[in-house]
Amino acid sequence: MARVVDVQGDEKDPERLGLLVLCPVPESVPRARRWFRKFTAHEELDCSIDDCVLLVSELVTNAIRYGSAEGIWRVRVEWYRVGQSLRVHVHNPGLPAGIRLRSPAADEAHGRGLLIVDTVCDEWWSGPSPYGGTVVVFVMYKAFGSSR
């Protein structure tokens, strides 16, 4: 199980590799998967891109489903290189207090997104977004070879 930590832990300076800004509509989920895969293709990641795309999909879905704001709002997806790790941030205007792991019943249709994130990534956390609202972050260790 991934370790959940506080936001803004001690780390090296992150190098931003990409950014997506999405409308909070269901059609943005496959768009996020497609664009994340396209924009990271040249990075030659050592971790599973399919796993990363799955996690982006889960977090964008949650951001759209649970984000809320008065007026127009967007879901923001950013990804960074931090040393050899890939770190992905998904921001939405919802409240940070609502982020929690659930244990849904077998017949429940929803509630497994963060369980998937917790199982697949090496580390994740949530907290206040610097843009207002909430950010959920996942990290894949050793995503980049040491040759870079």
DRENPA-3360 file (N, C-alpha, C; in nm, 2 decimals, always signed):
BEGIN
1 = MARVVDVQ = +0.08/-0.12/+0.00/+0.00/+0.00/+0.00/+0.09/+0.12/+0.00 ~ +0.05/+0.23/-0.07/+0.13/+0.35/-0.09/+0.13/+0.42/+0.05 ~ +0.23/+0.50/+0.07/+0.24/+0.58/+0.19/+0.18/+0.72/+0.16 ~ +0.09/+0.76/+0.25/+0.02/+0.89/+0.23/+0.10/+0.99/+0.32 ~ +0.14/+1.10/+0.26/+0.23/+1.20/+0.33/+0.16/+1.34/+0.32 ~ +0.22/+1.43/+0.40/+0.17/+1.56/+0.40/+0.22/+1.63/+0.27 ~ +0.14/+1.73/+0.22/+0.18/+1.81/+0.10/+0.30/+1.89/+0.13 ~ +0.38/+1.91/+0.02/+0.50/+1.99/+0.03/+0.61/+1.93/+0.12;
9 = GDEKDPER = +0.64/+1.80/+0.10/+0.74/+1.74/+0.18/+0.88/+1.79/+0.13 ~ +0.99/+1.75/+0.20/+1.12/+1.79/+0.16/+1.16/+1.72/+0.03 ~ +1.20/+1.80/-0.07/+1.23/+1.74/-0.20/+1.32/+1.83/-0.28 ~ +1.37/+1.77/-0.39/+1.44/+1.85/-0.49/+1.35/+1.94/-0.57 ~ +1.40/+2.04/-0.64/+1.32/+2.13/-0.72/+1.26/+2.05/-0.83 ~ +1.12/+2.05/-0.85/+1.06/+1.98/-0.95/+1.08/+2.05/-1.09 ~ +1.09/+1.97/-1.19/+1.10/+2.02/-1.33/+0.96/+1.99/-1.40 ~ +0.88/+2.09/-1.43/+0.75/+2.07/-1.49/+0.77/+2.02/-1.63;
17 = LGLLVLCP = +0.70/+1.91/-1.66/+0.71/+1.84/-1.79/+0.59/+1.87/-1.87 ~ +0.48/+1.90/-1.81/+0.35/+1.92/-1.89/+0.24/+1.97/-1.80 ~ +0.14/+2.02/-1.88/+0.02/+2.08/-1.81/-0.10/+2.05/-1.90 ~ -0.21/+2.01/-1.85/-0.34/+2.01/-1.92/-0.44/+2.09/-1.83 ~ -0.52/+2.16/-1.90/-0.63/+2.23/-1.84/-0.76/+2.18/-1.90 ~ -0.85/+2.12/-1.83/-0.97/+2.05/-1.88/-1.10/+2.11/-1.83 ~ -1.20/+2.11/-1.91/-1.33/+2.14/-1.87/-1.39/+2.03/-1.78 ~ -1.47/+2.06/-1.68/-1.52/+1.96/-1.59/-1.64/+1.88/-1.64;
25 = VPESVPRA = -1.61/+1.81/-1.75/-1.72/+1.73/-1.82/-1.66/+1.59/-1.84 ~ -1.75/+1.49/-1.84/-1.70/+1.35/-1.86/-1.61/+1.33/-1.98 ~ -1.63/+1.40/-2.09/-1.55/+1.38/-2.21/-1.40/+1.42/-2.18 ~ -1.37/+1.49/-2.07/-1.24/+1.53/-2.04/-1.15/+1.41/-1.99 ~ -1.22/+1.31/-1.94/-1.14/+1.19/-1.88/-1.07/+1.12/-2.00 ~ -1.13/+1.08/-2.11/-1.05/+1.01/-2.21/-0.96/+1.11/-2.28 ~ -0.99/+1.24/-2.28/-0.90/+1.34/-2.33/-0.77/+1.35/-2.25 ~ -0.79/+1.34/-2.12/-0.67/+1.35/-2.03/-0.59/+1.23/-2.05;
33 = RRWFRKFT = -0.65/+1.11/-2.06/-0.57/+0.99/-2.08/-0.49/+1.00/-2.21 ~ -0.56/+1.04/-2.32/-0.50/+1.05/-2.45/-0.38/+1.15/-2.45 ~ -0.40/+1.27/-2.40/-0.30/+1.37/-2.40/-0.19/+1.34/-2.31 ~ -0.22/+1.29/-2.19/-0.11/+1.25/-2.10/-0.01/+1.15/-2.16 ~ -0.07/+1.05/-2.23/+0.01/+0.95/-2.30/+0.09/+1.01/-2.41 ~ +0.03/+1.10/-2.49/+0.10/+1.17/-2.60/+0.21/+1.25/-2.55 ~ +0.18/+1.33/-2.44/+0.28/+1.43/-2.39/+0.40/+1.37/-2.32 ~ +0.38/+1.24/-2.27/+0.49/+1.18/-2.20/+0.56/+1.07/-2.29;
41 = AHEELDCS = +0.52/+1.05/-2.41/+0.58/+0.95/-2.49/+0.73/+0.97/-2.51 ~ +0.77/+1.09/-2.53/+0.91/+1.12/-2.55/+1.00/+1.11/-2.43 ~ +0.93/+1.10/-2.31/+1.01/+1.09/-2.19/+1.07/+0.95/-2.17 ~ +1.02/+0.85/-2.24/+1.07/+0.71/-2.22/+1.07/+0.67/-2.07 ~ +0.96/+0.67/-2.01/+0.94/+0.64/-1.87/+0.98/+0.50/-1.84 ~ +1.05/+0.48/-1.73/+1.08/+0.34/-1.68/+0.97/+0.28/-1.61 ~ +0.87/+0.36/-1.57/+0.75/+0.30/-1.50/+0.64/+0.27/-1.60 ~ +0.54/+0.20/-1.57/+0.43/+0.17/-1.66/+0.35/+0.29/-1.70;
49 = IDDCVLLV = +0.35/+0.33/-1.82/+0.27/+0.44/-1.87/+0.12/+0.40/-1.85 ~ +0.09/+0.28/-1.87/-0.05/+0.24/-1.86/-0.10/+0.26/-1.71 ~ -0.01/+0.23/-1.62/-0.05/+0.26/-1.48/-0.07/+0.41/-1.45 ~ +0.02/+0.49/-1.51/+0.01/+0.63/-1.49/-0.12/+0.69/-1.55 ~ -0.15/+0.64/-1.67/-0.27/+0.68/-1.74/-0.40/+0.64/-1.66 ~ -0.39/+0.52/-1.60/-0.50/+0.48/-1.52/-0.52/+0.57/-1.40 ~ -0.41/+0.61/-1.34/-0.42/+0.70/-1.22/-0.47/+0.84/-1.26 ~ -0.42/+0.89/-1.37/-0.47/+1.02/-1.42/-0.62/+1.01/-1.44;
57 = SELVTNAI = -0.66/+0.90/-1.51/-0.80/+0.88/-1.53/-0.88/+0.88/-1.41 ~ -0.84/+0.81/-1.31/-0.91/+0.80/-1.18/-0.92/+0.94/-1.11 ~ -0.81/+1.01/-1.11/-0.80/+1.14/-1.04/-0.88/+1.25/-1.11 ~ -0.87/+1.25/-1.25/-0.95/+1.35/-1.32/-1.10/+1.32/-1.31 ~ -1.14/+1.19/-1.31/-1.28/+1.15/-1.28/-1.32/+1.20/-1.15 ~ -1.24/+1.18/-1.04/-1.28/+1.23/-0.91/-1.29/+1.38/-0.91 ~ -1.19/+1.45/-0.97/-1.20/+1.60/-0.98/-1.32/+1.65/-1.04 ~ -1.37/+1.59/-1.15/-1.49/+1.63/-1.22/-1.61/+1.60/-1.13;
65 = RYGSAEGI = -1.61/+1.48/-1.08/-1.73/+1.43/-1.00/-1.75/+1.51/-0.87 ~ -1.63/+1.54/-0.80/-1.65/+1.60/-0.67/-1.60/+1.75/-0.66 ~ -1.55/+1.80/-0.77/-1.51/+1.94/-0.77/-1.63/+2.03/-0.78 ~ -1.62/+2.15/-0.72/-1.74/+2.24/-0.73/-1.69/+2.38/-0.71 ~ -1.75/+2.47/-0.78/-1.72/+2.62/-0.77/-1.83/+2.70/-0.82 ~ -1.84/+2.82/-0.78/-1.94/+2.91/-0.84/-1.88/+2.96/-0.97 ~ -1.96/+2.95/-1.08/-1.91/+3.00/-1.21/-1.82/+2.89/-1.28 ~ -1.75/+2.94/-1.38/-1.67/+2.85/-1.46/-1.54/+2.80/-1.38;
73 = WRVRVEWY = -1.51/+2.67/-1.39/-1.40/+2.62/-1.33/-1.33/+2.51/-1.42 ~ -1.21/+2.48/-1.39/-1.13/+2.38/-1.47/-1.06/+2.28/-1.38 ~ -1.03/+2.17/-1.44/-0.95/+2.07/-1.37/-0.81/+2.09/-1.43 ~ -0.71/+2.09/-1.35/-0.57/+2.12/-1.39/-0.49/+2.00/-1.36 ~ -0.42/+1.94/-1.46/-0.33/+1.83/-1.44/-0.19/+1.87/-1.48 ~ -0.09/+1.86/-1.39/+0.05/+1.89/-1.41/+0.13/+1.77/-1.38 ~ +0.24/+1.75/-1.45/+0.33/+1.65/-1.42/+0.47/+1.70/-1.42 ~ +0.55/+1.64/-1.33/+0.69/+1.69/-1.30/+0.78/+1.57/-1.29;
81 = RVGQSLRV = +0.91/+1.60/-1.31/+1.02/+1.52/-1.28/+1.08/+1.57/-1.15 ~ +1.09/+1.49/-1.05/+1.16/+1.52/-0.93/+1.27/+1.41/-0.90 ~ +1.39/+1.45/-0.94/+1.49/+1.34/-0.93/+1.46/+1.24/-1.04 ~ +1.45/+1.11/-0.99/+1.41/+1.00/-1.08/+1.26/+0.97/-1.08 ~ +1.19/+1.05/-1.00/+1.04/+1.02/-0.98/+0.96/+1.11/-1.08 ~ +0.84/+1.05/-1.11/+0.74/+1.12/-1.18/+0.63/+1.16/-1.08 ~ +0.60/+1.29/-1.08/+0.49/+1.33/-0.98/+0.38/+1.40/-1.06 ~ +0.26/+1.36/-1.04/+0.14/+1.41/-1.11/+0.05/+1.48/-1.01;
89 = HVHNPGLP = +0.01/+1.60/-1.04/-0.08/+1.68/-0.96/-0.22/+1.69/-1.04 ~ -0.33/+1.67/-0.97/-0.46/+1.69/-1.03/-0.53/+1.79/-0.93 ~ -0.56/+1.91/-0.99/-0.62/+2.02/-0.91/-0.77/+2.03/-0.94 ~ -0.85/+2.06/-0.84/-0.99/+2.10/-0.87/-1.04/+2.19/-0.76 ~ -1.15/+2.26/-0.78/-1.19/+2.36/-0.68/-1.27/+2.30/-0.56 ~ -1.27/+2.17/-0.55/-1.34/+2.11/-0.43/-1.26/+2.13/-0.30 ~ -1.32/+2.09/-0.19/-1.26/+2.11/-0.06/-1.17/+1.99/-0.03 ~ -1.05/+2.02/+0.03/-0.95/+1.91/+0.06/-1.01/+1.81/+0.16;
97 = AGIRLRSP = -1.09/+1.86/+0.25/-1.14/+1.77/+0.36/-1.22/+1.65/+0.30 ~ -1.27/+1.66/+0.18/-1.35/+1.55/+0.12/-1.27/+1.43/+0.07 ~ -1.13/+1.44/+0.06/-1.05/+1.34/+0.00/-1.03/+1.23/+0.11 ~ -1.07/+1.11/+0.08/-1.05/+1.00/+0.17/-1.06/+0.87/+0.10 ~ -0.99/+0.77/+0.15/-1.00/+0.63/+0.10/-1.13/+0.58/+0.15 ~ -1.20/+0.50/+0.07/-1.33/+0.44/+0.10/-1.31/+0.29/+0.09 ~ -1.40/+0.22/+0.16/-1.41/+0.08/+0.14/-1.55/+0.04/+0.09 ~ -1.58/+0.06/-0.03/-1.71/+0.04/-0.08/-1.75/-0.11/-0.08;
105 = AADEAHGR = -1.88/-0.13/-0.07/-1.93/-0.26/-0.08/-1.92/-0.31/-0.22 ~ -1.92/-0.44/-0.24/-1.90/-0.51/-0.37/-2.00/-0.46/-0.47 ~ -2.12/-0.43/-0.42/-2.23/-0.39/-0.52/-2.23/-0.24/-0.55 ~ -2.14/-0.16/-0.48/-2.14/-0.02/-0.51/-2.07/+0.01/-0.64 ~ -2.12/+0.10/-0.72/-2.06/+0.13/-0.85/-1.95/+0.23/-0.84 ~ -1.93/+0.31/-0.73/-1.83/+0.41/-0.72/-1.75/+0.39/-0.59 ~ -1.64/+0.47/-0.58/-1.57/+0.47/-0.45/-1.44/+0.40/-0.45 ~ -1.39/+0.35/-0.57/-1.27/+0.28/-0.57/-1.15/+0.35/-0.63;
113 = GLLIVDTV = -1.17/+0.47/-0.67/-1.06/+0.55/-0.74/-0.94/+0.57/-0.65 ~ -0.95/+0.61/-0.53/-0.83/+0.63/-0.45/-0.77/+0.50/-0.40 ~ -0.86/+0.40/-0.39/-0.80/+0.26/-0.36/-0.71/+0.22/-0.48 ~ -0.75/+0.25/-0.60/-0.66/+0.21/-0.71/-0.54/+0.29/-0.71 ~ -0.55/+0.42/-0.68/-0.43/+0.51/-0.67/-0.34/+0.46/-0.56 ~ -0.40/+0.43/-0.45/-0.32/+0.38/-0.33/-0.24/+0.25/-0.36 ~ -0.31/+0.16/-0.44/-0.25/+0.04/-0.48/-0.14/+0.05/-0.58 ~ -0.16/+0.13/-0.68/-0.07/+0.13/-0.80/+0.05/+0.22/-0.78;
121 = CDEWWSGP = +0.04/+0.34/-0.72/+0.15/+0.43/-0.71/+0.24/+0.40/-0.59 ~ +0.35/+0.47/-0.59/+0.45/+0.45/-0.48/+0.42/+0.54/-0.36 ~ +0.35/+0.65/-0.39/+0.32/+0.75/-0.28/+0.21/+0.84/-0.34 ~ +0.12/+0.89/-0.25/+0.02/+0.98/-0.29/-0.02/+1.07/-0.17 ~ -0.08/+1.18/-0.20/-0.13/+1.27/-0.09/-0.23/+1.37/-0.15 ~ -0.30/+1.44/-0.06/-0.39/+1.54/-0.10/-0.38/+1.66/-0.01 ~ -0.43/+1.77/-0.05/-0.42/+1.89/+0.03/-0.47/+2.01/-0.04 ~ -0.45/+2.13/+0.01/-0.50/+2.25/-0.05/-0.42/+2.28/-0.18;
129 = SPYGGTVV = -0.48/+2.31/-0.28/-0.42/+2.35/-0.41/-0.37/+2.49/-0.40 ~ -0.25/+2.52/-0.46/-0.21/+2.66/-0.47/-0.30/+2.75/-0.56 ~ -0.39/+2.68/-0.63/-0.48/+2.76/-0.72/-0.62/+2.77/-0.66 ~ -0.63/+2.73/-0.53/-0.76/+2.72/-0.46/-0.82/+2.58/-0.48 ~ -0.89/+2.54/-0.38/-0.95/+2.40/-0.39/-0.86/+2.30/-0.34 ~ -0.85/+2.19/-0.41/-0.78/+2.07/-0.37/-0.68/+2.02/-0.48 ~ -0.57/+1.96/-0.43/-0.48/+1.89/-0.52/-0.46/+1.75/-0.47 ~ -0.47/+1.65/-0.56/-0.43/+1.52/-0.53/-0.31/+1.48/-0.61;
137 = VFVMYKAF = -0.21/+1.43/-0.55/-0.08/+1.40/-0.61/-0.04/+1.26/-0.60 ~ +0.01/+1.20/-0.71/+0.07/+1.07/-0.70/+0.21/+1.07/-0.76 ~ +0.29/+0.98/-0.70/+0.43/+0.97/-0.74/+0.47/+0.83/-0.78 ~ +0.54/+0.82/-0.89/+0.60/+0.69/-0.93/+0.75/+0.70/-0.92 ~ +0.81/+0.63/-0.82/+0.95/+0.63/-0.80/+1.02/+0.57/-0.92 ~ +1.15/+0.61/-0.94/+1.23/+0.55/-1.05/+1.16/+0.54/-1.18 ~ +1.09/+0.65/-1.21/+1.02/+0.66/-1.34/+1.12/+0.70/-1.46 ~ +1.23/+0.76/-1.42/+1.33/+0.80/-1.51/+1.46/+0.73/-1.48;
145 = GSSR = +1.52/+0.69/-1.59/+1.65/+0.62/-1.57/+1.76/+0.73/-1.53 ~ +1.86/+0.68/-1.48/+1.97/+0.78/-1.43/+2.05/+0.84/-1.54 ~ +2.02/+0.80/-1.66/+2.10/+0.86/-1.78/+2.06/+1.00/-1.81 ~ +1.95/+1.05/-1.76/+1.91/+1.18/-1.79/+1.97/+1.29/-1.70;
% end
